[in-house]
Amino acid sequence: MQKILDAILAGDLDSVGNLPVPESYRAVTVHADEVEMFADRAHADKDPRESLHVEEVPTPELGPGEALVAVMASAINYNTVWTSIFEPMDTFGFLRRYGKTSPLAKRHDQPYHVVGSDLAGVVVRTGPGVNAWQPGDEVVAHCLNVELEHPDGHNDTMLDPEQRIWGFETNFGGLAELALVKSNQLMPKPAHLSWEEAACPGLVNSTAYRQLVSRNGAGMKQGDTVLLWGASGGLGSYATQFALNGGATPVCVVSSPQKAEICRKMGAELIIDRNAEGYRFWKDENTQDPKEWKRFGARIRELTGGDDPDIVFEHPGRETFGASVFVARKGGTIVTCASTSGFMHQYDNRYLWMNLKNIVGSHFANYREAWEANRLIAKGKIHPTLSGVYPLEQTGQAAFDVHKNAHQGKVGVLCLAPEEGLGVRNPELREQHLSAINRFRGV
Ligand SMILES: NC(=O)c1ccc[n+]([C@@H]2O[C@H](COP(=O)([O-])OP(=O)(O)OC[C@H]3O[C@@H](n4cnc5c(N)ncnc54)[C@H](OP(=O)(O)O)[C@@H]3O)[C@@H](O)[C@H]2O)c1
């Protein structure tokens, strides 16, 4: 591994394909024999630092259409939090089911799960049938793993019945020194960014792009008013940029003055601090409070000068969904990709049907959407929202921070990269956008 790293650091990328691939590598894993370890703990007390291990695992055999990538940096996504606390279920069920689909997929069914759904790094080897990518290419990877043997996925690959999220529903993810991907997950690494900056947008940027911008999601247009929950978080920090970039007006919901400030720095003007304003959409575990929906809607109108949201960008789920359906404008769209606070949503359907609103489900992004989202990063039109970086050994702490909502934007992880700031190939473009690239740093 050291020889591969030395070649990358020396810029000798042509030699990477000729260097031997190590038989094992360091990776962040969860263990199948530990999935019950938090069984008697409350959600908030389940601790990723106890369940995430950093250990040596065997290098998987490379199959047709696949690539082995030397991972310079990766990032924490909420799916790694879910995996590490074994909620809503442990991920070994995904690996077992995948393993049954073919002899090659059987590789993924192991007693350990190498997690992580983002990477920036260098292609080390490609399998048979891969022509678009070569060893030595500097890449990022999106996390759509898709078989495409069925007709259903051929208009939109997210609809393929064998669609999986790499590093969550498959093994050999990005929080490691090596990663196994399908070659159609690869995209060019934005040249003006360091490894850790390039690694952090992938999953959330692509998801936010489909959810908000793509016609497969809300199809945002200029002039739209967009209500964004968690506007400074992983998804929200990209959705806020897409709204501003696309001529819409974001109404950013956050939970602290620091988070409000970072939204202002991105260029948003309309901000609601949900903590300071004390919204309590639920009177108790089973009863919502429509008066609070109305108070929230009135506040949005006060900020917008009377407009209701054309689009509500949803992911908190149970806690906010009733309010989201209520505040969307007549004919508006509530687009949801998650349920962080609980997946059994409750809303008053009268507001939906009488006002002809739409609820749209959205999940990750197809290759085209991920490519377009990455292209916006590469052109310096959307910027990474990296707030802090941990070494691979401290991935548990990084996931803990995200679990506790103690972070801003994205939290990065250095895998092979020995320090931050390496891998920049276009310093001129970087210089033009330096303050935007560093906006979330150390907040
Ligand atoms: N389907 C997909 O493809 C996909 C892709 C990416 C993520 N996700 C899911 O989307 C969710 C968010 O991911 P993320 O990366 O954006 O996470 P994140 O970085 O933790 O940001 C989420 C933000 O949501 C806000 N929030 C959390 N709980 C809330 C609540 N009860 N009420 C209101 N706001 C709340 C918080 O912001 P404030 O505290 O500032 O309000 C938080 O910063 C996760 O469940 C994740 O698994 C799904």
The ligand as a Gaussian input file, in Angstrom:
#p B3LYP/6-31G(d) Opt

LIG

0 1
 N      -32.465000       8.643000       0.528000
 C      -31.242000       9.075000       0.330000
 O      -30.678000       8.845000      -0.738000
 C      -30.545000       9.853000       1.387000
 C      -29.328000      10.470000       1.081000
 C      -28.689000      11.240000       2.062000
 C      -29.245000      11.300000       3.337000
 N      -30.391000      10.640000       3.606000
 C      -30.982000      10.727000       4.954000
 O      -31.357000      12.075000       5.158000
 C      -31.242000      12.394000       6.532000
 C      -30.398000      13.657000       6.675000
 O      -29.099000      13.400000       6.160000
 P      -27.968000      14.513000       6.277000
 O      -26.737000      13.965000       5.681000
 O      -28.487000      15.803000       5.783000
 O      -27.819000      14.561000       7.869000
 P      -27.265000      15.711000       8.780000
 O      -25.968000      16.220000       8.284000
 O      -27.358000      15.170000      10.175000
 O      -28.299000      16.927000       8.612000
 C      -29.662000      16.770000       8.929000
 C      -30.191000      18.037000       9.552000
 O      -31.599000      17.873000       9.762000
 C      -31.989000      18.631000      10.876000
 N      -32.815000      17.799000      11.742000
 C      -32.472000      16.642000      12.343000
 N      -33.487000      16.188000      13.089000
 C      -34.491000      17.090000      12.955000
 C      -35.794000      17.197000      13.483000
 N      -36.279000      16.283000      14.319000
 N      -36.564000      18.270000      13.135000
 C      -36.065000      19.215000      12.298000
 N      -34.845000      19.159000      11.762000
 C      -34.062000      18.117000      12.092000
 C      -30.731000      19.064000      11.623000
 O      -30.540000      20.440000      11.397000
 P      -30.919000      21.543000      12.496000
 O      -30.660000      20.890000      13.824000
 O      -29.986000      22.679000      12.218000
 O      -32.349000      21.931000      12.288000
 C      -29.606000      18.320000      10.918000
 O      -28.454000      19.094000      10.807000
 C      -30.656000      11.168000       7.219000
 O      -31.723000      10.415000       7.784000
 C      -30.029000      10.391000       6.081000
 O      -29.938000       9.011000       6.326000
 C      -31.065000       9.945000       2.654000

